[in-house]
Amino acid sequence: MNIIVCIKQVPATNDVKINKDTNTLVRDEAQSVINPFDTYAVEEGVRLKEATGGKITVISMGIPKVADILKECIAVGADDGILLSDRAFAGADTLATSAALAAGINKIGDYDIIICGKQAIDGDTGQVGPELAERLGIPHITCVRKIEEIKEDYIRAQRMTDFGYEVIECSLPAVITVVKEINEPRLPSIKGMMKAKKAVIPVWTADDVGADKDKIGLRGSPTKVIKTFTPEININTEIIDGAPEEQAHKLVEKLLQLQIKVPV
């Protein structure tokens, strides 16, 4: 079984910087980690490989240092990593990201299942997996908490809902997005870390994958960030002394002075 896992780098800190000209995240300066939901996608890929045999290719779109994150995936059991990196990909929203990933996956060619994390913690949209499936013209199942059965041409999985779960079957190839309840990601082994250290991560440009430049990057993004700002939070604290009854009277007086309506 040929398995493709899509991952994303996300900021490892809340101290992020925004490019004022493009209103996009400055990823070159931010310390990054693999998106937490994607660690479950990688682990599920490794478990499928252990159960059915085959190969795992991990793919990501980002800046050159994302190659280090791809090596982390190899350290826990993936076979290969591919990085899509090109100025033409920069500033992509979810739709443009799915276009770039679809072009890369089409270049890889043979695959049975594509696994993504449910969502990225920086955007929280959960859109890339379904959009990717639409671009590839294959079915998808979102929020998978368990794969009940998988064969050469079909999969049956439990899809988490707000009130329990649904059992969904679909043909392969397909895209699934997974939730954290699906497994417990493993730590890298010494052998895996040695393999990752020696791994060479191919870097594919937009031209390499034949991407339509009107559908990727800022040009291919129908959603635009108009303005970003950090909200100002000003908290003034005052402690009211006295017995409970006295405190209550003082509190009501304060609220009345501030013209805040209180229940009678």
ZITAUR-V750378 format. One record per residue. RES is the residue in three letters. PSI is psi in whole degrees, -180 to 180 (* if undefined). Layout:
# ZITAUR-V750378
RES_PSI + RES_PSI
This chain:
# ZITAUR-V750378
MET_129 + ASN_118 + ILE_132 + ILE_131 + VAL_127 + CYS_129 + ILE_166 + LYS_145 + GLN_140 + VAL_158 + PRO_139 + ALA_6 + THR_161 + ASN_-10 + ASP_80 + VAL_158 + LYS_144 + ILE_134 + ASN_117 + LYS_-22 + ASP_-38 + THR_-9 + ASN_36 + THR_161 + LEU_136 + VAL_95 + ARG_-21 + ASP_-30 + GLU_-17 + ALA_136 + GLN_132 + SER_155 + VAL_168 + ILE_138 + ASN_126 + PRO_-41 + PHE_-29 + ASP_-22 + THR_-33 + TYR_-32 + ALA_-43 + VAL_-46 + GLU_-42 + GLU_-36 + GLY_-43 + VAL_-40 + ARG_-39 + LEU_-41 + LYS_-42 + GLU_-33 + ALA_-33 + THR_-9 + GLY_178 + GLY_-154 + LYS_143 + ILE_124 + THR_125 + VAL_132 + ILE_144 + SER_154 + MET_129 + GLY_-166 + ILE_166 + PRO_-34 + LYS_-7 + VAL_-19 + ALA_-33 + ASP_-37 + ILE_-37 + LEU_-36 + LYS_-33 + GLU_-36 + CYS_-38 + ILE_-35 + ALA_-25 + VAL_7 + GLY_-10 + ALA_156 + ASP_-44 + ASP_159 + GLY_144 + ILE_132 + LEU_126 + LEU_112 + SER_120 + ASP_143 + ARG_-28 + ALA_-21 + PHE_-14 + ALA_145 + GLY_15 + ALA_140 + ASP_-170 + THR_-38 + LEU_-43 + ALA_-34 + THR_-43 + SER_-32 + ALA_-43 + ALA_-46 + LEU_-40 + ALA_-41 + ALA_-42 + GLY_-42 + ILE_-36 + ASN_-33 + LYS_-38 + ILE_-45 + GLY_-91 + ASP_121 + TYR_152 + ASP_-37 + ILE_142 + ILE_128 + ILE_131 + CYS_156 + GLY_157 + LYS_-42 + GLN_166 + ALA_144 + ILE_-12 + ASP_-34 + GLY_-32 + ASP_31 + THR_-36 + GLY_25 + GLN_-28 + VAL_-42 + GLY_-56 + PRO_-39 + GLU_-39 + LEU_-45 + ALA_-42 + GLU_-41 + ARG_-33 + LEU_-12 + GLY_36 + ILE_160 + PRO_167 + HIS_156 + ILE_124 + THR_161 + CYS_46 + VAL_126 + ARG_-14 + LYS_135 + ILE_113 + GLU_-39 + GLU_142 + ILE_131 + LYS_-171 + GLU_-36 + ASP_9 + TYR_159 + ILE_144 + ARG_126 + ALA_157 + GLN_123 + ARG_120 + MET_138 + THR_179 + ASP_-21 + PHE_13 + GLY_-125 + TYR_159 + GLU_148 + VAL_120 + ILE_136 + GLU_143 + CYS_166 + SER_161 + LEU_150 + PRO_155 + ALA_165 + VAL_135 + ILE_146 + THR_139 + VAL_152 + VAL_169 + LYS_-17 + GLU_-9 + ILE_-28 + ASN_-175 + GLU_109 + PRO_141 + ARG_164 + LEU_154 + PRO_147 + SER_165 + ILE_-43 + LYS_-43 + GLY_-41 + MET_-37 + MET_-42 + LYS_-42 + ALA_-38 + LYS_-36 + LYS_-11 + ALA_142 + VAL_121 + ILE_113 + PRO_142 + VAL_120 + TRP_133 + THR_176 + ALA_-38 + ASP_-36 + ASP_-37 + VAL_1 + GLY_35 + ALA_142 + ASP_113 + LYS_-8 + ASP_-6 + LYS_3 + ILE_166 + GLY_-159 + LEU_-38 + ARG_-34 + GLY_10 + SER_110 + PRO_-18 + THR_138 + LYS_141 + VAL_114 + ILE_-39 + LYS_142 + THR_146 + PHE_157 + THR_119 + PRO_141 + GLU_132 + ILE_113 + ASN_118 + ILE_121 + ASN_124 + THR_135 + GLU_131 + ILE_127 + ILE_120 + ASP_169 + GLY_179 + ALA_161 + PRO_-44 + GLU_-40 + GLU_-40 + GLN_-40 + ALA_-45 + HIS_-43 + LYS_-39 + LEU_-43 + VAL_-42 + GLU_-42 + LYS_-44 + LEU_-39 + LEU_-37 + GLN_-33 + LEU_1 + GLN_35 + ILE_125 + LYS_134 + VAL_147 + PRO_140 + VAL_*
